[in-house]
Amino acid sequence: MDGSRHPFRFGVEMMEPFEGMTWAESARELEALGYSTLFAPDHFDEGFGPLTAMATAAAATTELTVATAVLAADFRHPAVLARELASIDVLSEGRLEVGLGAGYQVDDYRASGIPMDPPKVRVERLIEYVAVLRGLFAEGPFSYAGEHFQIDALDGTPHPFTRGGPPIFVAGGGPRMLRFAARQADIVGVNPSLPTSERREEARRDGVAARVDEKFAWIRAAAGERYDDLIFHGWLQAVVITDDGRGAAADIGAALGGLDPDDVLESPFVLVGSVEEIVTRLHERRERWGYSYYTVQQPAAQEFSSVIAALGRDG
């Protein structure tokens, strides 16, 4: 694969407005800083409701894409969600991406009383969920008879602005999720494996470069001819702009349970170093794996815009 096939894009997971700004002003700030996407989370104890947050941000901007990071399939019926998403896609004139996941945050389920099925069942439900959304985004009546969802000749309104529906973004870290994403998603998030939020410790070691190589091998085998058209997304767990990149990597490695600084520096989920070093690492990772689309955490968003500006100068 030609690693330079897809241009770099960056989004920010927004938990709340920037300090001293409204939500609409924060969306315009992201747009002005060069970000392509505002990501809204879908946890009961974080941020605004994602559908309202996306619609408001899209209405306040002219170019910013809005996306979910990510909608848990267990929280909404796909027939209900399809209509809301199509509405945002129409009203934003195609500035929507649909991030979907099987659900992993134990506290969301525990606090809400929504049953949390085993990972196998949640993934099977997500697979059906994507099929239903794709069908409802298409023209004409849609029927579906699955184990989890049944749709009977539904032709809802509105139809999406984007022909065939907005891009579907599926992230994962294990073989089943990544193979599914490779076959069915438009944007594939390649992350450390995290079946539930209570297994974060083991997930930390699943983000080293050798493990990421293995994940991309699964994707390539499953995607076939689709591979070069897929956009690969990375979730940046830490961004530190500093002249002492190795020292920062050592601190991050210690905080993550004793990861070697070299493993931290090479991981696609961490960016540390000077602006110039980070730009070089981004190019290396795009060439090695194909990562071109990243999410930055909100506290680092304004400082990281210097990297976006440098990439623009770099071409």
TORVOVO-586669 format. One line per 8 residues: their letters; for each residue x, y, z of N, C-alpha, C, O. Coordinates in steps of 0.2 Angstrom, whole numbers, always signed. Layout:
N
A	X Y Z X Y Z X Y Z X Y Z; ...
//
This chain:
315
MDGSRHPF	+4 -6 +0 +0 +0 +0 +4 +6 +0 +9 +6 +3; +2 +11 -4 +6 +18 -4 +3 +21 +2 -2 +24 +3; +8 +22 +7 +6 +25 +14 +4 +33 +13 +0 +35 +18; +5 +36 +8 +3 +43 +7 -3 +44 +3 -5 +49 +1; -7 +38 +2 -13 +38 -2 -18 +43 +1 -22 +47 -3; -19 +43 +8 -24 +47 +11 -21 +53 +15 -16 +52 +18; -24 +59 +14 -21 +65 +17 -22 +64 +25 -27 +61 +27; -18 +68 +29 -19 +68 +36 -25 +72 +38 -27 +77 +35
RFGVEMME	-29 +69 +43 -34 +73 +46 -34 +72 +53 -32 +67 +56; -37 +77 +57 -37 +76 +64 -43 +79 +67 -46 +83 +65; -45 +75 +72 -51 +77 +76 -50 +78 +83 -45 +76 +85; -55 +80 +87 -54 +81 +94 -60 +78 +97 -66 +79 +95; -59 +74 +102 -65 +71 +106 -67 +77 +111 -63 +78 +116; -72 +80 +111 -74 +86 +115 -79 +83 +120 -85 +81 +119; -77 +84 +126 -81 +82 +132 -85 +88 +134 -91 +87 +137; -83 +94 +133 -86 +100 +135 -84 +106 +131 -79 +105 +127
PFEGMTWA	-87 +112 +131 -84 +118 +128 -77 +119 +130 -75 +118 +136; -73 +123 +126 -67 +125 +129 -68 +131 +134 -73 +134 +134; -63 +132 +138 -64 +137 +144 -66 +143 +141 -62 +146 +136; -71 +147 +143 -73 +153 +141 -77 +154 +135 -78 +159 +132; -79 +148 +132 -82 +148 +126 -89 +144 +126 -89 +139 +131; -93 +145 +122 -99 +141 +121 -98 +135 +117 -92 +134 +114; -102 +130 +117 -101 +124 +112 -101 +126 +105 -96 +124 +102; -105 +131 +103 -104 +133 +96 -98 +137 +95 -94 +135 +89
ESARELEA	-95 +141 +99 -89 +144 +98 -83 +139 +98 -78 +140 +95; -84 +134 +102 -79 +129 +103 -78 +125 +96 -73 +124 +94; -84 +124 +93 -84 +120 +86 -80 +125 +81 -77 +122 +77; -82 +131 +81 -79 +136 +77 -71 +137 +78 -67 +137 +74; -69 +136 +84 -62 +136 +86 -59 +130 +83 -53 +131 +80; -62 +124 +84 -58 +118 +81 -58 +119 +73 -52 +118 +70; -63 +122 +70 -62 +123 +63 -57 +128 +61 -53 +127 +56; -56 +133 +65 -51 +138 +64 -44 +136 +65 -39 +138 +62
LGYSTLFA	-43 +131 +70 -37 +128 +71 -35 +123 +66 -29 +120 +66; -39 +121 +61 -37 +116 +56 -39 +109 +57 -37 +105 +53; -43 +108 +63 -46 +101 +64 -51 +100 +59 -55 +104 +56; -52 +93 +57 -57 +91 +52 -64 +89 +55 -69 +90 +53; -63 +87 +62 -69 +83 +65 -69 +85 +72 -64 +85 +76; -76 +86 +74 -77 +86 +81 -80 +79 +83 -85 +77 +80; -77 +75 +88 -80 +69 +90 -84 +70 +96 -81 +73 +101; -90 +67 +96 -94 +67 +103 -94 +60 +106 -96 +55 +102
PDHFDEGF	-92 +60 +112 -92 +53 +115 -100 +51 +117 -104 +55 +117; -100 +44 +119 -107 +42 +120 -106 +38 +127 -107 +32 +127; -105 +41 +132 -105 +38 +139 -110 +43 +143 -110 +49 +142; -113 +39 +147 -118 +43 +151 -116 +48 +156 -119 +53 +158; -109 +48 +158 -106 +52 +162 -101 +57 +159 -97 +60 +162; -101 +58 +152 -97 +62 +149 -100 +66 +143 -104 +63 +139; -99 +73 +144 -101 +77 +138 -109 +78 +137 -113 +75 +141; -111 +81 +132 -118 +82 +130 -120 +75 +127 -116 +71 +125
GPLTAMAT	-127 +75 +126 -129 +69 +122 -127 +70 +115 -127 +76 +112; -124 +65 +112 -120 +65 +106 -124 +68 +100 -121 +72 +96; -130 +66 +99 -134 +68 +93 -135 +76 +93 -134 +79 +88; -137 +78 +99 -138 +86 +100 -131 +89 +99 -131 +95 +96; -126 +86 +102 -120 +90 +102 -117 +90 +94 -115 +95 +92; -118 +85 +91 -116 +85 +84 -120 +90 +79 -117 +94 +75; -127 +90 +80 -131 +94 +77 -129 +102 +78 -129 +106 +73; -128 +103 +84 -127 +110 +86 -120 +112 +83 -119 +118 +81
AAAATTEL	-115 +108 +84 -108 +110 +81 -109 +110 +73 -106 +115 +70; -112 +106 +70 -113 +107 +63 -116 +113 +61 -114 +116 +56; -122 +115 +64 -125 +121 +63 -121 +127 +64 -122 +133 +61; -116 +127 +68 -112 +133 +70 -106 +134 +65 -102 +139 +66; -105 +129 +61 -99 +129 +57 -100 +128 +49 -106 +126 +48; -95 +128 +45 -97 +127 +38 -93 +122 +35 -95 +119 +29; -87 +119 +38 -83 +114 +35 -82 +108 +40 -80 +103 +38; -83 +109 +46 -81 +104 +51 -86 +98 +51 -92 +99 +50
TVATAVLA	-83 +92 +50 -86 +86 +51 -88 +85 +58 -84 +86 +63; -94 +82 +59 -96 +80 +66 -96 +72 +66 -99 +69 +61; -94 +69 +71 -94 +62 +72 -95 +59 +79 -95 +63 +84; -97 +53 +80 -98 +50 +86 -92 +46 +88 -89 +43 +83; -90 +45 +94 -84 +42 +96 -85 +38 +103 -84 +40 +108; -88 +32 +102 -93 +30 +96 -99 +28 +100 -100 +27 +106; -105 +28 +95 -111 +26 +98 -111 +19 +100 -110 +15 +96; -114 +18 +106 -114 +11 +108 -121 +8 +105 -126 +10 +106
ADFRHPAV	-120 +2 +102 -126 -1 +99 -131 -3 +103 -137 -3 +101; -130 -4 +110 -135 -6 +114 -139 -1 +117 -144 -2 +120; -138 +6 +116 -141 +11 +119 -147 +14 +114 -151 +17 +117; -147 +12 +108 -153 +15 +104 -154 +10 +98 -150 +6 +96; -161 +9 +97 -163 +5 +91 -160 +8 +85 -161 +14 +84; -158 +4 +80 -155 +6 +74 -160 +10 +70 -158 +15 +66; -167 +8 +70 -172 +11 +66 -173 +19 +68 -174 +23 +64; -172 +19 +75 -173 +26 +78 -167 +30 +76 -167 +36 +74
LARELASI	-161 +27 +77 -155 +31 +76 -154 +33 +69 -151 +38 +67; -156 +28 +64 -155 +30 +57 -158 +36 +55 -155 +40 +51; -164 +37 +57 -168 +44 +56 -164 +50 +58 -164 +55 +55; -162 +49 +65 -158 +55 +68 -152 +57 +64 -150 +62 +62; -148 +51 +62 -142 +52 +59 -143 +55 +52 -140 +59 +49; -148 +52 +48 -150 +55 +41 -152 +62 +42 -150 +66 +37; -155 +64 +47 -157 +71 +48 -151 +76 +49 -150 +81 +46; -146 +74 +53 -140 +77 +54 -136 +78 +47 -133 +83 +45
DVLSEGRL	-136 +72 +44 -132 +72 +37 -135 +77 +32 -132 +81 +29; -142 +77 +32 -145 +82 +27 -144 +89 +29 -142 +93 +25; -145 +90 +36 -145 +97 +38 -138 +100 +38 -137 +106 +38; -133 +96 +39 -126 +98 +38 -123 +97 +31 -117 +99 +30; -127 +95 +26 -125 +94 +19 -119 +89 +19 -114 +91 +15; -120 +84 +22 -115 +78 +22 -109 +79 +26 -104 +75 +25; -109 +82 +32 -103 +83 +36 -104 +79 +42 -103 +81 +48; -106 +72 +41 -107 +67 +46 -103 +61 +45 -103 +58 +40
EVGLGAGY	-100 +58 +51 -97 +52 +51 -100 +48 +57 -101 +51 +62; -102 +42 +56 -105 +38 +61 -101 +33 +64 -99 +27 +61; -98 +34 +70 -94 +30 +74 -98 +25 +78 -103 +27 +81; -97 +18 +77 -101 +13 +80 -97 +9 +84 -91 +7 +82; -99 +6 +90 -96 +2 +94 -100 -3 +97 -107 -2 +98; -98 -9 +100 -102 -14 +103 -103 -12 +111 -107 -16 +114; -100 -7 +113 -101 -5 +120 -96 -8 +125 -95 -14 +124; -92 -5 +129 -87 -8 +133 -87 -5 +140 -84 -8 +145
QVDDYRAS	-90 +1 +141 -89 +4 +147 -94 +1 +153 -100 +2 +152; -91 -3 +157 -95 -6 +162 -100 -2 +166 -105 -3 +167; -97 +4 +168 -101 +9 +172 -107 +11 +168 -112 +12 +172; -107 +12 +162 -113 +14 +158 -119 +9 +159 -124 +11 +160; -117 +3 +158 -122 -2 +159 -124 -3 +166 -130 -4 +168; -119 -3 +171 -121 -4 +178 -126 +2 +180 -131 +0 +184; -124 +8 +179 -128 +13 +181 -135 +14 +178 -140 +16 +181; -135 +12 +172 -141 +13 +168 -146 +7 +169 -152 +8 +167
GIPMDPPK	-143 +2 +171 -148 -4 +171 -148 -8 +164 -152 -13 +164; -145 -5 +159 -145 -9 +153 -141 -15 +153 -135 -15 +156; -144 -21 +151 -140 -27 +152 -133 -27 +148 -134 -25 +142; -128 -29 +151 -122 -30 +147 -120 -37 +145 -118 -41 +150; -121 -39 +139 -120 -46 +137 -113 -47 +136 -109 -42 +136; -111 -53 +136 -104 -55 +134 -102 -52 +128 -106 -50 +123; -95 -51 +127 -92 -48 +121 -95 -51 +115 -96 -47 +110; -95 -58 +114 -97 -61 +108 -104 -59 +106 -105 -57 +100
VRVERLIE	-109 -58 +111 -116 -56 +109 -116 -49 +107 -119 -47 +102; -112 -44 +111 -112 -37 +109 -109 -36 +102 -112 -32 +98; -104 -40 +100 -101 -39 +93 -106 -42 +88 -107 -39 +83; -110 -47 +89 -115 -50 +85 -120 -45 +84 -123 -44 +78; -122 -41 +89 -127 -36 +89 -125 -30 +84 -128 -28 +80; -119 -28 +86 -116 -23 +82 -115 -25 +74 -117 -20 +70; -114 -31 +73 -113 -33 +65 -120 -32 +62 -121 -29 +57; -126 -34 +66 -132 -33 +63 -134 -26 +63 -137 -23 +58
YVAVLRGL	-132 -22 +68 -133 -15 +68 -131 -11 +62 -134 -7 +59; -125 -13 +60 -122 -9 +54 -126 -11 +48 -127 -7 +44; -128 -18 +47 -132 -20 +42 -138 -16 +41 -141 -14 +36; -142 -15 +47 -148 -12 +47 -147 -4 +45 -151 -2 +41; -142 -1 +48 -141 +6 +46 -139 +7 +39 -142 +11 +35; -135 +2 +36 -134 +3 +29 -140 +2 +25 -141 +6 +20; -144 -3 +27 -150 -4 +23 -155 +2 +23 -158 +4 +18; -156 +5 +29 -160 +11 +30 -158 +17 +27 -162 +21 +25
FAEGPFSY	-151 +18 +26 -148 +23 +23 -149 +23 +15 -149 +28 +12; -150 +17 +12 -151 +16 +5 -158 +18 +3 -163 +19 +7; -159 +19 -3 -166 +21 -6 -171 +15 -6 -169 +9 -6; -177 +17 -4 -182 +12 -5 -184 +8 +2 -180 +9 +7; -189 +4 +2 -191 +0 +8 -185 -5 +10 -182 -8 +5; -184 -6 +16 -179 -10 +19 -182 -15 +24 -185 -13 +28; -180 -22 +23 -182 -27 +27 -176 -31 +30 -171 -31 +26; -177 -33 +36 -171 -37 +39 -174 -42 +44 -178 -40 +48
AGEHFQID	-171 -48 +44 -173 -53 +49 -167 -56 +52 -164 -60 +49; -165 -53 +58 -159 -55 +61 -161 -58 +68 -167 -58 +70; -156 -60 +72 -157 -62 +78 -159 -57 +83 -163 -58 +88; -156 -51 +82 -157 -45 +87 -162 -40 +84 -165 -37 +88; -162 -39 +77 -166 -34 +74 -171 -37 +69 -168 -41 +65; -177 -34 +68 -181 -36 +63 -184 -30 +60 -187 -26 +64; -184 -29 +54 -186 -23 +50 -191 -25 +45 -189 -29 +41; -197 -22 +44 -202 -24 +40 -203 -18 +35 -208 -14 +36
ALDGTPHP	-200 -18 +29 -202 -14 +23 -202 -6 +26 -206 -3 +24; -197 -4 +30 -196 +2 +32 -193 +7 +27 -187 +5 +25; -196 +12 +25 -193 +17 +21 -194 +24 +24 -199 +28 +23; -190 +25 +29 -190 +31 +33 -188 +38 +30 -185 +37 +24; -189 +43 +33 -187 +50 +31 -183 +53 +36 -185 +52 +42; -179 +58 +34 -177 +59 +27 -171 +54 +25 -169 +50 +29; -170 +54 +18 -165 +50 +16 -158 +54 +17 -159 +60 +16; -153 +51 +18 -146 +55 +19 -145 +59 +13 -146 +58 +8
FTRGGPPI	-141 +65 +15 -138 +69 +10 -133 +65 +6 -132 +66 +0; -129 +61 +10 -123 +58 +7 -126 +51 +3 -129 +47 +7; -125 +50 -3 -127 +45 -7 -125 +38 -3 -119 +37 -2; -130 +34 -2 -128 +28 +2 -127 +28 +9 -126 +23 +13; -128 +34 +12 -127 +36 +19 -120 +38 +21 -115 +37 +17; -120 +41 +27 -113 +44 +29 -108 +38 +30 -110 +33 +31; -102 +40 +30 -97 +35 +31 -98 +32 +38 -99 +35 +43; -96 +25 +38 -97 +21 +44 -90 +20 +47 -85 +18 +43
FVAGGGPR	-89 +22 +53 -82 +21 +57 -83 +16 +62 -87 +17 +67; -79 +11 +62 -79 +5 +67 -72 +4 +69 -67 +4 +65; -71 +5 +76 -65 +4 +79 -64 -3 +83 -70 -5 +85; -58 -6 +83 -58 -12 +87 -50 -13 +88 -46 -10 +85; -49 -19 +92 -42 -21 +93 -41 -28 +93 -36 -30 +92; -47 -32 +93 -46 -39 +92 -48 -41 +85 -50 -38 +81; -46 -48 +84 -47 -50 +77 -54 -50 +74 -55 -48 +68; -59 -52 +78 -66 -52 +75 -68 -45 +74 -71 -44 +68
MLRFAARQ	-67 -40 +78 -69 -33 +76 -66 -30 +71 -69 -27 +66; -59 -31 +70 -55 -28 +65 -57 -32 +58 -57 -28 +53; -58 -38 +58 -60 -41 +52 -67 -39 +49 -68 -38 +44; -71 -38 +54 -78 -35 +52 -77 -28 +50 -80 -27 +44; -73 -24 +53 -72 -17 +51 -69 -17 +44 -71 -13 +40; -64 -21 +43 -61 -22 +36 -66 -23 +31 -65 -21 +25; -71 -27 +32 -76 -29 +27 -81 -24 +26 -84 -24 +21; -83 -21 +32 -89 -17 +31 -89 -9 +33 -93 -6 +31
ADIVGVNP	-84 -7 +36 -83 +0 +38 -80 +4 +32 -76 +1 +28; -80 +10 +32 -77 +15 +28 -70 +18 +31 -65 +19 +28; -71 +19 +38 -65 +21 +42 -64 +15 +47 -69 +13 +51; -58 +13 +48 -56 +8 +53 -52 +11 +58 -46 +13 +57; -54 +11 +64 -50 +12 +70 -46 +6 +72 -49 +2 +75; -40 +7 +72 -36 +1 +74 -33 +3 +81 -28 +7 +81; -35 +0 +86 -34 +2 +93 -31 -4 +97 -32 -10 +95; -29 -3 +103 -28 -9 +108 -34 -12 +109 -39 -9 +110
SLPTSERR	-34 -19 +110 -40 -22 +112 -43 -21 +119 -39 -21 +124; -49 -19 +119 -52 -17 +126 -59 -20 +126 -64 -16 +125; -60 -27 +128 -67 -30 +128 -71 -26 +133 -77 -25 +132; -69 -24 +139 -72 -20 +143 -68 -15 +147 -62 -16 +146; -71 -10 +150 -67 -5 +153 -63 -7 +159 -58 -4 +161; -64 -13 +161 -61 -16 +167 -54 -20 +165 -51 -23 +169; -53 -20 +159 -47 -23 +156 -42 -19 +153 -38 -20 +148; -41 -12 +156 -37 -7 +153 -29 -9 +154 -25 -8 +149
EEARRDGV	-28 -13 +159 -21 -14 +160 -18 -18 +155 -12 -17 +152; -21 -24 +153 -19 -28 +147 -19 -24 +141 -15 -26 +136; -24 -20 +140 -24 -16 +134 -18 -12 +132 -16 -10 +127; -15 -9 +138 -9 -5 +137 -4 -8 +133 +0 -5 +129; -3 -15 +134 +3 -18 +131 +1 -21 +124 +5 -23 +120; -6 -20 +122 -8 -22 +116 -7 -16 +111 -9 -17 +105; -4 -10 +113 -3 -5 +109 +4 -4 +106 +6 +1 +103; +8 -9 +107 +15 -8 +105 +15 -10 +97 +11 -13 +95
AARVDEKF	+21 -8 +94 +21 -8 +87 +20 -15 +84 +17 -16 +79; +23 -20 +87 +23 -27 +85 +16 -30 +85 +14 -33 +80; +12 -28 +90 +5 -30 +90 +1 -26 +85 -4 -29 +82; +3 -20 +83 -1 -16 +78 +0 -19 +71 -4 -20 +67; +7 -22 +70 +8 -25 +64 +3 -31 +63 +1 -32 +58; +2 -35 +68 -2 -41 +68 -9 -39 +66 -13 -42 +63; -12 -33 +69 -18 -31 +68 -19 -29 +61 -24 -31 +58; -14 -26 +58 -15 -24 +51 -15 -30 +46 -17 -30 +41
AWIRAAAG	-11 -35 +48 -11 -41 +45 -18 -44 +44 -20 -47 +39; -22 -44 +50 -29 -47 +50 -33 -43 +45 -37 -45 +42; -32 -36 +46 -36 -31 +42 -35 -33 +34 -40 -33 +30; -29 -33 +32 -27 -34 +25 -30 -40 +23 -33 -40 +17; -29 -46 +26 -32 -52 +24 -40 -52 +23 -42 -55 +19; -43 -48 +28 -50 -48 +28 -53 -43 +23 -58 -44 +20; -49 -38 +21 -52 -32 +17 -51 -34 +10 -56 -32 +6; -46 -38 +8 -45 -40 +1 -45 -33 -3 -40 -29 -2
ERYDDLIF	-49 -33 -9 -48 -27 -13 -50 -20 -10 -48 -15 -13; -53 -21 -5 -56 -14 -1 -50 -11 +2 -50 -5 +4; -44 -14 +3 -39 -12 +8 -37 -5 +7 -37 -1 +11; -35 -4 +0 -32 +3 -1 -37 +9 -1 -35 +14 +0; -44 +7 -1 -49 +12 +0 -50 +14 +7 -53 +19 +9; -48 +10 +12 -50 +11 +19 -46 +16 +22 -40 +17 +20; -49 +20 +26 -46 +25 +30 -44 +23 +37 -49 +20 +40; -38 +23 +39 -36 +20 +46 -35 +26 +51 -32 +31 +50
HGWLQAVV	-38 +25 +57 -39 +30 +62 -35 +27 +68 -36 +21 +70; -32 +32 +71 -28 +31 +78 -31 +35 +83 -32 +41 +82; -32 +32 +89 -34 +36 +95 -28 +38 +99 -25 +33 +102; -26 +44 +99 -20 +46 +103 -22 +47 +110 -25 +51 +113; -18 +42 +114 -19 +42 +121 -15 +47 +125 -17 +50 +130; -10 +49 +122 -6 +55 +125 -2 +59 +119 +0 +56 +114; -2 +65 +120 +2 +70 +115 +6 +74 +120 +3 +78 +124; +12 +74 +119 +16 +79 +123 +21 +82 +118 +25 +79 +115
ITDDGRGA	+21 +89 +117 +26 +93 +113 +31 +95 +117 +30 +99 +122; +37 +93 +116 +43 +94 +121 +49 +93 +117 +50 +89 +112; +55 +96 +119 +61 +95 +117 +64 +89 +120 +70 +87 +117; +61 +86 +125 +64 +80 +128 +59 +74 +127 +56 +72 +131; +59 +72 +121 +54 +66 +119 +55 +60 +123 +50 +57 +125; +61 +58 +123 +63 +52 +127 +61 +52 +134 +59 +47 +137; +62 +58 +137 +60 +59 +144 +53 +58 +145 +50 +55 +150; +49 +61 +141 +42 +61 +141 +39 +54 +140 +35 +52 +143
AADIGAAL	+43 +50 +135 +41 +43 +134 +42 +39 +140 +38 +34 +142; +48 +40 +144 +49 +37 +150 +44 +38 +155 +42 +33 +158; +41 +44 +156 +36 +46 +161 +30 +42 +159 +26 +40 +163; +28 +42 +152 +22 +39 +150 +22 +32 +151 +17 +28 +153; +28 +29 +149 +29 +22 +150 +28 +19 +157 +25 +14 +159; +31 +23 +162 +30 +22 +169 +23 +22 +171 +20 +18 +175; +19 +27 +169 +12 +28 +171 +8 +22 +168 +3 +21 +170; +10 +19 +162 +6 +14 +159 +8 +7 +162 +7 +2 +158
GGLDPDDV	+12 +7 +167 +13 +0 +170 +20 -2 +168 +21 -8 +169; +25 +2 +166 +32 +0 +165 +33 -2 +158 +38 -6 +157; +30 +2 +153 +32 +1 +146 +38 +4 +145 +40 +9 +147; +42 +1 +141 +49 +3 +139 +48 +10 +135 +44 +10 +131; +52 +15 +136 +52 +21 +132 +52 +20 +124 +48 +23 +121; +56 +15 +122 +56 +14 +115 +49 +11 +112 +47 +13 +107; +46 +7 +116 +39 +5 +115 +34 +11 +114 +30 +11 +110; +35 +15 +119 +31 +21 +119 +32 +25 +113 +27 +28 +110
LESPFVLV	+38 +27 +111 +40 +31 +106 +37 +28 +99 +35 +32 +95; +37 +21 +99 +35 +18 +92 +28 +17 +92 +25 +16 +86; +24 +17 +97 +17 +16 +97 +13 +21 +93 +15 +27 +94; +9 +19 +89 +5 +24 +85 -1 +28 +90 -4 +32 +87; -1 +26 +96 -6 +29 +100 -3 +34 +105 -7 +37 +109; +3 +36 +104 +7 +41 +108 +11 +45 +103 +14 +42 +98; +11 +52 +104 +15 +56 +100 +18 +61 +105 +15 +65 +108; +25 +60 +105 +29 +64 +110 +35 +67 +106 +38 +63 +101
GSVEEIVT	+38 +73 +108 +43 +76 +104 +42 +83 +102 +37 +86 +104; +47 +86 +99 +46 +92 +96 +41 +92 +90 +39 +86 +88; +38 +98 +88 +34 +98 +82 +37 +94 +76 +33 +90 +73; +43 +96 +75 +46 +92 +69 +47 +85 +70 +46 +81 +65; +48 +83 +76 +49 +75 +77 +42 +72 +76 +41 +67 +74; +37 +75 +79 +30 +73 +78 +28 +72 +71 +25 +67 +69; +30 +77 +67 +28 +77 +60 +31 +71 +57 +28 +68 +53; +38 +70 +58 +41 +64 +55 +38 +58 +57 +37 +53 +53
RLHERRER	+36 +57 +64 +33 +51 +66 +26 +50 +62 +25 +44 +61; +23 +55 +61 +16 +54 +58 +17 +52 +51 +14 +47 +49; +22 +54 +47 +24 +52 +41 +26 +45 +41 +24 +41 +37; +30 +43 +46 +33 +36 +46 +27 +31 +48 +27 +26 +45; +22 +33 +52 +17 +29 +54 +12 +28 +48 +9 +23 +47; +11 +33 +44 +7 +33 +38 +10 +28 +33 +6 +24 +30; +16 +28 +32 +20 +24 +28 +20 +17 +30 +19 +12 +26; +21 +16 +36 +21 +9 +39 +14 +5 +39 +13 +0 +37
WGYSYYTV	+9 +9 +42 +3 +6 +43 -3 +9 +39 -8 +6 +38; -2 +15 +37 -8 +18 +34 -12 +23 +38 -17 +26 +36; -10 +24 +44 -14 +29 +49 -13 +36 +45 -8 +39 +44; -19 +39 +44 -19 +46 +42 -24 +50 +45 -24 +56 +45; -28 +47 +50 -34 +50 +53 -33 +49 +61 -32 +43 +63; -33 +54 +65 -31 +54 +72 -36 +58 +76 -39 +63 +74; -37 +55 +82 -41 +59 +87 -37 +61 +92 -33 +57 +95; -37 +68 +94 -33 +71 +99 -38 +72 +105 -43 +74 +104
QQPAAQEF	-35 +71 +111 -39 +72 +117 -40 +80 +118 -35 +84 +116; -46 +82 +121 -47 +89 +121 -42 +93 +125 -40 +99 +122; -39 +91 +130 -34 +95 +134 -28 +97 +129 -25 +102 +130; -26 +93 +124 -20 +94 +120 -22 +98 +113 -18 +99 +109; -29 +99 +112 -31 +101 +106 -28 +108 +103 -25 +108 +98; -28 +113 +108 -25 +119 +105 -18 +119 +104 -15 +122 +99; -14 +116 +109 -7 +115 +108 -5 +111 +101 +0 +113 +98; -9 +106 +100 -7 +101 +95 -9 +105 +88 -6 +102 +83
SSVIAALG	-12 +110 +88 -13 +114 +82 -7 +116 +78 -7 +117 +72; -2 +117 +82 +5 +118 +79 +7 +113 +75 +11 +114 +70; +6 +107 +76 +8 +101 +72 +4 +101 +66 +6 +100 +60; -3 +102 +66 -7 +103 +60 -4 +108 +56 -4 +107 +49; -3 +114 +58 +0 +119 +54 +7 +117 +51 +8 +119 +45; +11 +114 +55 +17 +112 +52 +16 +106 +46 +20 +107 +41; +11 +102 +47 +10 +97 +42 +7 +101 +36 +9 +99 +30; +4 +106 +36 +1 +110 +31 +7 +113 +27 +7 +114 +21
RDG	+12 +116 +31 +18 +119 +28 +22 +113 +24 +25 +114 +19; +22 +107 +27 +26 +102 +25 +23 +99 +18 +27 +96 +14; +17 +100 +18 +13 +97 +12 +12 +90 +12 +9 +87 +7
//
